[in-house]
Amino acid sequence: MAARAQGAPIFYDEATTLACVRGEAPEKSCHGHFGAAMAYNRASREGWLRVVDCRWSPMDQAKRSYERDGSCVAEYTAP
């Protein structure tokens, strides 16, 4: 099912860092799980998503950024 309404919640996994999923880091630096972090980065920069919150397990904090696996909630904000 596709999100169509402005503000619709979107839940996703495979977040590496908050800077990547918010589009604040260069896309090419957002390596990780099957390109998911790069896709979230681009969607945020292009105005499709507004990240509301992300969480990582305490065990993820010690990992290198591209190995982290957080979950996020965002709002659909199609341009």
PDB file of N, CA, C and O in Angstrom:
ATOM      1  N   MET A   1       0.843  -1.175   0.000  1.00  0.00           N
ATOM      2  CA  MET A   1       0.000   0.000   0.000  1.00  0.00           C
ATOM      3  C   MET A   1       0.889   1.239   0.000  1.00  0.00           C
ATOM      4  O   MET A   1       1.807   1.333   0.814  1.00  0.00           O
ATOM      5  N   ALA A   2       0.647   2.147  -0.854  1.00  0.00           N
ATOM      6  CA  ALA A   2       1.458   3.360  -0.971  1.00  0.00           C
ATOM      7  C   ALA A   2       0.881   4.475  -0.102  1.00  0.00           C
ATOM      8  O   ALA A   2      -0.334   4.626   0.023  1.00  0.00           O
ATOM      9  N   ALA A   3       1.788   5.250   0.495  1.00  0.00           N
ATOM     10  CA  ALA A   3       1.360   6.423   1.267  1.00  0.00           C
ATOM     11  C   ALA A   3       0.959   7.512   0.281  1.00  0.00           C
ATOM     12  O   ALA A   3       1.700   7.808  -0.656  1.00  0.00           O
ATOM     13  N   ARG A   4      -0.183   8.094   0.484  1.00  0.00           N
ATOM     14  CA  ARG A   4      -0.647   9.128  -0.445  1.00  0.00           C
ATOM     15  C   ARG A   4      -0.991  10.434   0.250  1.00  0.00           C
ATOM     16  O   ARG A   4      -1.014  11.483  -0.394  1.00  0.00           O
ATOM     17  N   ALA A   5      -1.253  10.397   1.527  1.00  0.00           N
ATOM     18  CA  ALA A   5      -1.696  11.597   2.236  1.00  0.00           C
ATOM     19  C   ALA A   5      -0.523  12.295   2.919  1.00  0.00           C
ATOM     20  O   ALA A   5       0.322  11.652   3.541  1.00  0.00           O
ATOM     21  N   GLN A   6      -0.489  13.596   2.797  1.00  0.00           N
ATOM     22  CA  GLN A   6       0.540  14.363   3.494  1.00  0.00           C
ATOM     23  C   GLN A   6       0.476  14.033   4.984  1.00  0.00           C
ATOM     24  O   GLN A   6      -0.607  13.981   5.567  1.00  0.00           O
ATOM     25  N   GLY A   7       1.619  13.815   5.587  1.00  0.00           N
ATOM     26  CA  GLY A   7       1.685  13.516   7.010  1.00  0.00           C
ATOM     27  C   GLY A   7       1.466  12.058   7.366  1.00  0.00           C
ATOM     28  O   GLY A   7       1.522  11.701   8.543  1.00  0.00           O
ATOM     29  N   ALA A   8       1.215  11.201   6.372  1.00  0.00           N
ATOM     30  CA  ALA A   8       1.035   9.773   6.658  1.00  0.00           C
ATOM     31  C   ALA A   8       2.314   9.223   7.281  1.00  0.00           C
ATOM     32  O   ALA A   8       3.410   9.540   6.818  1.00  0.00           O
ATOM     33  N   PRO A   9       2.189   8.408   8.317  1.00  0.00           N
ATOM     34  CA  PRO A   9       3.393   7.856   8.955  1.00  0.00           C
ATOM     35  C   PRO A   9       4.032   6.784   8.083  1.00  0.00           C
ATOM     36  O   PRO A   9       3.347   5.986   7.443  1.00  0.00           O
ATOM     37  N   ILE A  10       5.335   6.787   8.073  1.00  0.00           N
ATOM     38  CA  ILE A  10       6.114   5.781   7.358  1.00  0.00           C
ATOM     39  C   ILE A  10       7.099   5.203   8.362  1.00  0.00           C
ATOM     40  O   ILE A  10       7.862   5.944   8.982  1.00  0.00           O
ATOM     41  N   PHE A  11       7.089   3.891   8.526  1.00  0.00           N
ATOM     42  CA  PHE A  11       8.004   3.214   9.430  1.00  0.00           C
ATOM     43  C   PHE A  11       9.022   2.466   8.580  1.00  0.00           C
ATOM     44  O   PHE A  11       8.662   1.795   7.613  1.00  0.00           O
ATOM     45  N   TYR A  12      10.291   2.586   8.946  1.00  0.00           N
ATOM     46  CA  TYR A  12      11.287   1.856   8.176  1.00  0.00           C
ATOM     47  C   TYR A  12      12.462   1.412   9.021  1.00  0.00           C
ATOM     48  O   TYR A  12      12.688   1.901  10.128  1.00  0.00           O
ATOM     49  N   ASP A  13      13.189   0.485   8.472  1.00  0.00           N
ATOM     50  CA  ASP A  13      14.292  -0.195   9.136  1.00  0.00           C
ATOM     51  C   ASP A  13      15.568   0.052   8.339  1.00  0.00           C
ATOM     52  O   ASP A  13      15.537   0.719   7.305  1.00  0.00           O
ATOM     53  N   GLU A  14      16.653  -0.466   8.802  1.00  0.00           N
ATOM     54  CA  GLU A  14      17.949  -0.371   8.119  1.00  0.00           C
ATOM     55  C   GLU A  14      18.529   1.041   8.143  1.00  0.00           C
ATOM     56  O   GLU A  14      19.262   1.409   7.224  1.00  0.00           O
ATOM     57  N   ALA A  15      18.229   1.834   9.152  1.00  0.00           N
ATOM     58  CA  ALA A  15      18.796   3.177   9.274  1.00  0.00           C
ATOM     59  C   ALA A  15      20.201   3.072   9.862  1.00  0.00           C
ATOM     60  O   ALA A  15      20.398   2.402  10.875  1.00  0.00           O
ATOM     61  N   THR A  16      21.168   3.721   9.242  1.00  0.00           N
ATOM     62  CA  THR A  16      22.545   3.648   9.731  1.00  0.00           C
ATOM     63  C   THR A  16      22.846   4.788  10.703  1.00  0.00           C
ATOM     64  O   THR A  16      23.256   4.530  11.835  1.00  0.00           O
ATOM     65  N   THR A  17      22.654   6.032  10.293  1.00  0.00           N
ATOM     66  CA  THR A  17      22.847   7.180  11.189  1.00  0.00           C
ATOM     67  C   THR A  17      21.718   8.184  10.964  1.00  0.00           C
ATOM     68  O   THR A  17      21.089   8.202   9.906  1.00  0.00           O
ATOM     69  N   LEU A  18      21.474   9.006  11.960  1.00  0.00           N
ATOM     70  CA  LEU A  18      20.433  10.020  11.847  1.00  0.00           C
ATOM     71  C   LEU A  18      20.769  11.019  10.740  1.00  0.00           C
ATOM     72  O   LEU A  18      19.886  11.443   9.994  1.00  0.00           O
ATOM     73  N   ALA A  19      22.044  11.392  10.633  1.00  0.00           N
ATOM     74  CA  ALA A  19      22.456  12.333   9.587  1.00  0.00           C
ATOM     75  C   ALA A  19      22.175  11.767   8.194  1.00  0.00           C
ATOM     76  O   ALA A  19      21.787  12.509   7.291  1.00  0.00           O
ATOM     77  N   CYS A  20      22.364  10.480   8.018  1.00  0.00           N
ATOM     78  CA  CYS A  20      22.089   9.871   6.710  1.00  0.00           C
ATOM     79  C   CYS A  20      20.606   9.869   6.403  1.00  0.00           C
ATOM     80  O   CYS A  20      20.204  10.285   5.316  1.00  0.00           O
ATOM     81  N   VAL A  21      19.782   9.412   7.334  1.00  0.00           N
ATOM     82  CA  VAL A  21      18.356   9.309   7.014  1.00  0.00           C
ATOM     83  C   VAL A  21      17.681  10.670   6.915  1.00  0.00           C
ATOM     84  O   VAL A  21      16.643  10.794   6.265  1.00  0.00           O
ATOM     85  N   ARG A  22      18.246  11.683   7.544  1.00  0.00           N
ATOM     86  CA  ARG A  22      17.681  13.039   7.433  1.00  0.00           C
ATOM     87  C   ARG A  22      18.188  13.786   6.206  1.00  0.00           C
ATOM     88  O   ARG A  22      17.723  14.889   5.920  1.00  0.00           O
ATOM     89  N   GLY A  23      19.128  13.205   5.482  1.00  0.00           N
ATOM     90  CA  GLY A  23      19.660  13.863   4.301  1.00  0.00           C
ATOM     91  C   GLY A  23      20.702  14.917   4.622  1.00  0.00           C
ATOM     92  O   GLY A  23      21.002  15.766   3.783  1.00  0.00           O
ATOM     93  N   GLU A  24      21.255  14.875   5.817  1.00  0.00           N
ATOM     94  CA  GLU A  24      22.249  15.861   6.235  1.00  0.00           C
ATOM     95  C   GLU A  24      23.671  15.437   5.894  1.00  0.00           C
ATOM     96  O   GLU A  24      24.576  16.271   5.890  1.00  0.00           O
ATOM     97  N   ALA A  25      23.881  14.169   5.611  1.00  0.00           N
ATOM     98  CA  ALA A  25      25.200  13.649   5.235  1.00  0.00           C
ATOM     99  C   ALA A  25      25.205  13.431   3.725  1.00  0.00           C
ATOM    100  O   ALA A  25      24.152  13.193   3.133  1.00  0.00           O
ATOM    101  N   PRO A  26      26.378  13.509   3.095  1.00  0.00           N
ATOM    102  CA  PRO A  26      26.443  13.218   1.659  1.00  0.00           C
ATOM    103  C   PRO A  26      25.938  11.798   1.386  1.00  0.00           C
ATOM    104  O   PRO A  26      26.288  10.861   2.104  1.00  0.00           O
ATOM    105  N   GLU A  27      25.134  11.651   0.369  1.00  0.00           N
ATOM    106  CA  GLU A  27      24.530  10.352   0.053  1.00  0.00           C
ATOM    107  C   GLU A  27      25.566   9.240  -0.058  1.00  0.00           C
ATOM    108  O   GLU A  27      25.345   8.138   0.445  1.00  0.00           O
ATOM    109  N   LYS A  28      26.679   9.513  -0.702  1.00  0.00           N
ATOM    110  CA  LYS A  28      27.691   8.472  -0.910  1.00  0.00           C
ATOM    111  C   LYS A  28      28.348   8.010   0.384  1.00  0.00           C
ATOM    112  O   LYS A  28      28.980   6.954   0.407  1.00  0.00           O
ATOM    113  N   SER A  29      28.211   8.777   1.457  1.00  0.00           N
ATOM    114  CA  SER A  29      28.785   8.356   2.734  1.00  0.00           C
ATOM    115  C   SER A  29      27.821   7.468   3.518  1.00  0.00           C
ATOM    116  O   SER A  29      28.172   6.962   4.583  1.00  0.00           O
ATOM    117  N   CYS A  30      26.628   7.280   3.004  1.00  0.00           N
ATOM    118  CA  CYS A  30      25.584   6.529   3.709  1.00  0.00           C
ATOM    119  C   CYS A  30      25.526   5.082   3.248  1.00  0.00           C
ATOM    120  O   CYS A  30      24.498   4.619   2.753  1.00  0.00           O
ATOM    121  N   HIS A  31      26.618   4.382   3.411  1.00  0.00           N
ATOM    122  CA  HIS A  31      26.673   2.965   3.045  1.00  0.00           C
ATOM    123  C   HIS A  31      25.903   2.170   4.075  1.00  0.00           C
ATOM    124  O   HIS A  31      25.650   2.639   5.184  1.00  0.00           O
ATOM    125  N   GLY A  32      25.547   1.003   3.707  1.00  0.00           N
ATOM    126  CA  GLY A  32      24.858   0.160   4.668  1.00  0.00           C
ATOM    127  C   GLY A  32      24.007  -0.870   3.988  1.00  0.00           C
ATOM    128  O   GLY A  32      24.331  -1.353   2.903  1.00  0.00           O
ATOM    129  N   HIS A  33      22.952  -1.192   4.614  1.00  0.00           N
ATOM    130  CA  HIS A  33      22.086  -2.304   4.309  1.00  0.00           C
ATOM    131  C   HIS A  33      21.379  -2.194   2.963  1.00  0.00           C
ATOM    132  O   HIS A  33      20.314  -1.586   2.857  1.00  0.00           O
ATOM    133  N   PHE A  34      21.978  -2.785   1.945  1.00  0.00           N
ATOM    134  CA  PHE A  34      21.351  -2.929   0.629  1.00  0.00           C
ATOM    135  C   PHE A  34      20.911  -1.603   0.011  1.00  0.00           C
ATOM    136  O   PHE A  34      19.942  -1.570  -0.749  1.00  0.00           O
ATOM    137  N   GLY A  35      21.604  -0.521   0.324  1.00  0.00           N
ATOM    138  CA  GLY A  35      21.288   0.774  -0.259  1.00  0.00           C
ATOM    139  C   GLY A  35      20.145   1.516   0.419  1.00  0.00           C
ATOM    140  O   GLY A  35      19.755   2.593  -0.032  1.00  0.00           O
ATOM    141  N   ALA A  36      19.606   0.957   1.491  1.00  0.00           N
ATOM    142  CA  ALA A  36      18.462   1.580   2.162  1.00  0.00           C
ATOM    143  C   ALA A  36      18.821   2.958   2.713  1.00  0.00           C
ATOM    144  O   ALA A  36      18.044   3.900   2.559  1.00  0.00           O
ATOM    145  N   ALA A  37      19.986   3.095   3.354  1.00  0.00           N
ATOM    146  CA  ALA A  37      20.373   4.381   3.944  1.00  0.00           C
ATOM    147  C   ALA A  37      20.499   5.459   2.868  1.00  0.00           C
ATOM    148  O   ALA A  37      20.123   6.609   3.094  1.00  0.00           O
ATOM    149  N   MET A  38      21.024   5.091   1.700  1.00  0.00           N
ATOM    150  CA  MET A  38      21.128   6.046   0.600  1.00  0.00           C
ATOM    151  C   MET A  38      19.746   6.460   0.110  1.00  0.00           C
ATOM    152  O   MET A  38      19.519   7.626  -0.213  1.00  0.00           O
ATOM    153  N   ALA A  39      18.826   5.505   0.055  1.00  0.00           N
ATOM    154  CA  ALA A  39      17.459   5.807  -0.404  1.00  0.00           C
ATOM    155  C   ALA A  39      16.756   6.742   0.578  1.00  0.00           C
ATOM    156  O   ALA A  39      16.082   7.679   0.152  1.00  0.00           O
ATOM    157  N   TYR A  40      16.900   6.504   1.884  1.00  0.00           N
ATOM    158  CA  TYR A  40      16.294   7.390   2.881  1.00  0.00           C
ATOM    159  C   TYR A  40      16.912   8.783   2.800  1.00  0.00           C
ATOM    160  O   TYR A  40      16.220   9.793   2.928  1.00  0.00           O
ATOM    161  N   ASN A  41      18.218   8.819   2.588  1.00  0.00           N
ATOM    162  CA  ASN A  41      18.935  10.090   2.469  1.00  0.00           C
ATOM    163  C   ASN A  41      18.368  10.898   1.302  1.00  0.00           C
ATOM    164  O   ASN A  41      18.052  12.078   1.452  1.00  0.00           O
ATOM    165  N   ARG A  42      18.244  10.267   0.160  1.00  0.00           N
ATOM    166  CA  ARG A  42      17.736  10.957  -1.029  1.00  0.00           C
ATOM    167  C   ARG A  42      16.282  11.383  -0.847  1.00  0.00           C
ATOM    168  O   ARG A  42      15.913  12.497  -1.221  1.00  0.00           O
ATOM    169  N   ALA A  43      15.462  10.519  -0.283  1.00  0.00           N
ATOM    170  CA  ALA A  43      14.047  10.852  -0.073  1.00  0.00           C
ATOM    171  C   ALA A  43      13.901  12.053   0.858  1.00  0.00           C
ATOM    172  O   ALA A  43      13.027  12.896   0.652  1.00  0.00           O
ATOM    173  N   SER A  44      14.751  12.134   1.880  1.00  0.00           N
ATOM    174  CA  SER A  44      14.702  13.284   2.788  1.00  0.00           C
ATOM    175  C   SER A  44      15.150  14.558   2.085  1.00  0.00           C
ATOM    176  O   SER A  44      14.505  15.599   2.211  1.00  0.00           O
ATOM    177  N   ARG A  45      16.256  14.478   1.342  1.00  0.00           N
ATOM    178  CA  ARG A  45      16.761  15.661   0.643  1.00  0.00           C
ATOM    179  C   ARG A  45      15.784  16.168  -0.409  1.00  0.00           C
ATOM    180  O   ARG A  45      15.665  17.374  -0.624  1.00  0.00           O
ATOM    181  N   GLU A  46      15.085  15.241  -1.067  1.00  0.00           N
ATOM    182  CA  GLU A  46      14.150  15.629  -2.127  1.00  0.00           C
ATOM    183  C   GLU A  46      12.783  16.035  -1.590  1.00  0.00           C
ATOM    184  O   GLU A  46      11.904  16.419  -2.362  1.00  0.00           O
ATOM    185  N   GLY A  47      12.596  15.956  -0.290  1.00  0.00           N
ATOM    186  CA  GLY A  47      11.348  16.413   0.308  1.00  0.00           C
ATOM    187  C   GLY A  47      10.231  15.389   0.384  1.00  0.00           C
ATOM    188  O   GLY A  47       9.075  15.756   0.591  1.00  0.00           O
ATOM    189  N   TRP A  48      10.549  14.117   0.222  1.00  0.00           N
ATOM    190  CA  TRP A  48       9.530  13.064   0.297  1.00  0.00           C
ATOM    191  C   TRP A  48       9.252  12.640   1.737  1.00  0.00           C
ATOM    192  O   TRP A  48       8.143  12.216   2.063  1.00  0.00           O
ATOM    193  N   LEU A  49      10.263  12.756   2.595  1.00  0.00           N
ATOM    194  CA  LEU A  49      10.151  12.313   3.982  1.00  0.00           C
ATOM    195  C   LEU A  49      10.621  13.395   4.935  1.00  0.00           C
ATOM    196  O   LEU A  49      11.509  14.183   4.611  1.00  0.00           O
ATOM    197  N   ARG A  50      10.015  13.425   6.119  1.00  0.00           N
ATOM    198  CA  ARG A  50      10.524  14.208   7.236  1.00  0.00           C
ATOM    199  C   ARG A  50      10.672  13.245   8.395  1.00  0.00           C
ATOM    200  O   ARG A  50       9.684  12.757   8.944  1.00  0.00           O
ATOM    201  N   VAL A  51      11.914  12.977   8.760  1.00  0.00           N
ATOM    202  CA  VAL A  51      12.192  12.025   9.829  1.00  0.00           C
ATOM    203  C   VAL A  51      11.714  12.605  11.155  1.00  0.00           C
ATOM    204  O   VAL A  51      12.052  13.735  11.507  1.00  0.00           O
ATOM    205  N   VAL A  52      10.931  11.825  11.883  1.00  0.00           N
ATOM    206  CA  VAL A  52      10.399  12.235  13.178  1.00  0.00           C
ATOM    207  C   VAL A  52      11.278  11.700  14.295  1.00  0.00           C
ATOM    208  O   VAL A  52      11.632  12.437  15.215  1.00  0.00           O
ATOM    209  N   ASP A  53      11.634  10.416  14.222  1.00  0.00           N
ATOM    210  CA  ASP A  53      12.432   9.802  15.283  1.00  0.00           C
ATOM    211  C   ASP A  53      13.070   8.524  14.769  1.00  0.00           C
ATOM    212  O   ASP A  53      12.511   7.838  13.913  1.00  0.00           O
ATOM    213  N   CYS A  54      14.239   8.210  15.295  1.00  0.00           N
ATOM    214  CA  CYS A  54      14.921   6.952  14.998  1.00  0.00           C
ATOM    215  C   CYS A  54      15.466   6.389  16.303  1.00  0.00           C
ATOM    216  O   CYS A  54      15.781   7.132  17.233  1.00  0.00           O
ATOM    217  N   ARG A  55      15.571   5.082  16.357  1.00  0.00           N
ATOM    218  CA  ARG A  55      16.109   4.411  17.536  1.00  0.00           C
ATOM    219  C   ARG A  55      17.054   3.294  17.104  1.00  0.00           C
ATOM    220  O   ARG A  55      16.836   2.607  16.106  1.00  0.00           O
ATOM    221  N   TRP A  56      18.108   3.143  17.895  1.00  0.00           N
ATOM    222  CA  TRP A  56      19.071   2.074  17.705  1.00  0.00           C
ATOM    223  C   TRP A  56      19.212   1.333  19.018  1.00  0.00           C
ATOM    224  O   TRP A  56      19.044   1.917  20.089  1.00  0.00           O
ATOM    225  N   SER A  57      19.515   0.067  18.941  1.00  0.00           N
ATOM    226  CA  SER A  57      19.736  -0.699  20.176  1.00  0.00           C
ATOM    227  C   SER A  57      21.058  -0.238  20.783  1.00  0.00           C
ATOM    228  O   SER A  57      21.930   0.246  20.061  1.00  0.00           O
ATOM    229  N   PRO A  58      21.220  -0.380  22.091  1.00  0.00           N
ATOM    230  CA  PRO A  58      22.495   0.004  22.725  1.00  0.00           C
ATOM    231  C   PRO A  58      23.693  -0.719  22.110  1.00  0.00           C
ATOM    232  O   PRO A  58      24.795  -0.171  22.082  1.00  0.00           O
ATOM    233  N   MET A  59      23.493  -1.920  21.628  1.00  0.00           N
ATOM    234  CA  MET A  59      24.592  -2.666  21.012  1.00  0.00           C
ATOM    235  C   MET A  59      25.031  -2.028  19.701  1.00  0.00           C
ATOM    236  O   MET A  59      26.194  -2.156  19.320  1.00  0.00           O
ATOM    237  N   ASP A  60      24.138  -1.350  19.007  1.00  0.00           N
ATOM    238  CA  ASP A  60      24.478  -0.695  17.743  1.00  0.00           C
ATOM    239  C   ASP A  60      25.409   0.496  17.942  1.00  0.00           C
ATOM    240  O   ASP A  60      26.156   0.841  17.027  1.00  0.00           O
ATOM    241  N   GLN A  61      25.387   1.123  19.092  1.00  0.00           N
ATOM    242  CA  GLN A  61      26.181   2.326  19.324  1.00  0.00           C
ATOM    243  C   GLN A  61      27.682   2.074  19.173  1.00  0.00           C
ATOM    244  O   GLN A  61      28.426   2.978  18.793  1.00  0.00           O
ATOM    245  N   ALA A  62      28.121   0.870  19.465  1.00  0.00           N
ATOM    246  CA  ALA A  62      29.547   0.549  19.371  1.00  0.00           C
ATOM    247  C   ALA A  62      29.966   0.156  17.958  1.00  0.00           C
ATOM    248  O   ALA A  62      31.161   0.060  17.679  1.00  0.00           O
ATOM    249  N   LYS A  63      29.028  -0.066  17.081  1.00  0.00           N
ATOM    250  CA  LYS A  63      29.348  -0.501  15.722  1.00  0.00           C
ATOM    251  C   LYS A  63      29.733   0.679  14.842  1.00  0.00           C
ATOM    252  O   LYS A  63      29.416   1.830  15.143  1.00  0.00           O
ATOM    253  N   ARG A  64      30.419   0.374  13.756  1.00  0.00           N
ATOM    254  CA  ARG A  64      30.698   1.398  12.747  1.00  0.00           C
ATOM    255  C   ARG A  64      29.376   1.816  12.119  1.00  0.00           C
ATOM    256  O   ARG A  64      28.447   1.011  12.045  1.00  0.00           O
ATOM    257  N   SER A  65      29.280   3.051  11.670  1.00  0.00           N
ATOM    258  CA  SER A  65      28.004   3.608  11.219  1.00  0.00           C
ATOM    259  C   SER A  65      27.319   2.757  10.160  1.00  0.00           C
ATOM    260  O   SER A  65      26.101   2.591  10.207  1.00  0.00           O
ATOM    261  N   TYR A  66      28.064   2.216   9.212  1.00  0.00           N
ATOM    262  CA  TYR A  66      27.427   1.461   8.136  1.00  0.00           C
ATOM    263  C   TYR A  66      26.939   0.089   8.590  1.00  0.00           C
ATOM    264  O   TYR A  66      26.220  -0.584   7.850  1.00  0.00           O
ATOM    265  N   GLU A  67      27.319  -0.337   9.795  1.00  0.00           N
ATOM    266  CA  GLU A  67      26.851  -1.613  10.327  1.00  0.00           C
ATOM    267  C   GLU A  67      25.614  -1.458  11.210  1.00  0.00           C
ATOM    268  O   GLU A  67      24.996  -2.454  11.586  1.00  0.00           O
ATOM    269  N   ARG A  68      25.250  -0.231  11.540  1.00  0.00           N
ATOM    270  CA  ARG A  68      24.112  -0.005  12.431  1.00  0.00           C
ATOM    271  C   ARG A  68      22.802  -0.330  11.730  1.00  0.00           C
ATOM    272  O   ARG A  68      22.698  -0.257  10.506  1.00  0.00           O
ATOM    273  N   ASP A  69      21.815  -0.687  12.525  1.00  0.00           N
ATOM    274  CA  ASP A  69      20.522  -1.085  11.985  1.00  0.00           C
ATOM    275  C   ASP A  69      19.421  -0.524  12.871  1.00  0.00           C
ATOM    276  O   ASP A  69      18.881  -1.222  13.729  1.00  0.00           O
ATOM    277  N   GLY A  70      19.095   0.742  12.653  1.00  0.00           N
ATOM    278  CA  GLY A  70      18.050   1.384  13.447  1.00  0.00           C
ATOM    279  C   GLY A  70      16.708   1.348  12.745  1.00  0.00           C
ATOM    280  O   GLY A  70      16.604   0.984  11.573  1.00  0.00           O
ATOM    281  N   SER A  71      15.693   1.730  13.482  1.00  0.00           N
ATOM    282  CA  SER A  71      14.337   1.836  12.945  1.00  0.00           C
ATOM    283  C   SER A  71      13.883   3.282  13.102  1.00  0.00           C
ATOM    284  O   SER A  71      14.206   3.938  14.092  1.00  0.00           O
ATOM    285  N   CYS A  72      13.132   3.773  12.122  1.00  0.00           N
ATOM    286  CA  CYS A  72      12.699   5.164  12.130  1.00  0.00           C
ATOM    287  C   CYS A  72      11.217   5.280  11.812  1.00  0.00           C
ATOM    288  O   CYS A  72      10.598   4.387  11.234  1.00  0.00           O
ATOM    289  N   VAL A  73      10.680   6.422  12.218  1.00  0.00           N
ATOM    290  CA  VAL A  73       9.352   6.810  11.793  1.00  0.00           C
ATOM    291  C   VAL A  73       9.511   8.187  11.127  1.00  0.00           C
ATOM    292  O   VAL A  73      10.231   9.055  11.620  1.00  0.00           O
ATOM    293  N   ALA A  74       8.834   8.354  10.018  1.00  0.00           N
ATOM    294  CA  ALA A  74       8.897   9.597   9.264  1.00  0.00           C
ATOM    295  C   ALA A  74       7.482   9.966   8.837  1.00  0.00           C
ATOM    296  O   ALA A  74       6.548   9.176   8.971  1.00  0.00           O
ATOM    297  N   GLU A  75       7.347  11.168   8.326  1.00  0.00           N
ATOM    298  CA  GLU A  75       6.082  11.621   7.749  1.00  0.00           C
ATOM    299  C   GLU A  75       6.260  11.744   6.243  1.00  0.00           C
ATOM    300  O   GLU A  75       7.297  12.203   5.764  1.00  0.00           O
ATOM    301  N   TYR A  76       5.254  11.337   5.516  1.00  0.00           N
ATOM    302  CA  TYR A  76       5.245  11.483   4.065  1.00  0.00           C
ATOM    303  C   TYR A  76       4.972  12.948   3.755  1.00  0.00           C
ATOM    304  O   TYR A  76       3.971  13.509   4.199  1.00  0.00           O
ATOM    305  N   THR A  77       5.857  13.554   3.000  1.00  0.00           N
ATOM    306  CA  THR A  77       5.741  14.987   2.678  1.00  0.00           C
ATOM    307  C   THR A  77       6.036  15.212   1.203  1.00  0.00           C
ATOM    308  O   THR A  77       6.900  16.023   0.868  1.00  0.00           O
ATOM    309  N   ALA A  78       5.357  14.530   0.338  1.00  0.00           N
ATOM    310  CA  ALA A  78       5.636  14.608  -1.101  1.00  0.00           C
ATOM    311  C   ALA A  78       5.747  16.060  -1.550  1.00  0.00           C
ATOM    312  O   ALA A  78       4.932  16.911  -1.192  1.00  0.00           O
ATOM    313  N   PRO A  79       6.793  16.317  -2.355  1.00  0.00           N
ATOM    314  CA  PRO A  79       7.002  17.688  -2.843  1.00  0.00           C
ATOM    315  C   PRO A  79       5.915  18.149  -3.814  1.00  0.00           C
ATOM    316  O   PRO A  79       5.963  19.278  -4.303  1.00  0.00           O
TER     317      PRO A  79
END
